[in-house]
Amino acid sequence: MPEVGSNGTGGVDGWQQIPSGARGYDGFGGHIGRTSAESTPWWKPEAKAPAGAPNIVVILIDDMGYSDIGPFDSEIDTPNLNRLADSGYWLSNYHTTSVCSPA
């Protein structure tokens, strides 16, 4: 592995390779060169669900009361959420903490 330059930044005068055993680079299909012209970009292939896998929609909403949407008798009209609830499962027996933030 080349030496890191005196400025300690790993920049032009002290380029440094990715150390062997570094985490987060497993399966990286590109090449990291000294410059962008010498590098080859790579993006992970799009993940695809297996045939027949169910569609799951998770909606995370903060500070919503139980009856704030149409499927739970809200005064506010929510036709799209009503259609979504009518064509899926209702999970209405759940527990939560008193913390006001996503878990």
Buried (B, 14 or more C-beta within 10 A) or exposed (E): EEEBBEEEEEEEEBBEEEEEEEEEEEEEEEEBEEEEEEEEEEEEEEEEEEEEEEEEEEEEEEEEEEEEBBBBEBEEEBEEBBEBBEEEEEEEEEEEEEEEEEE
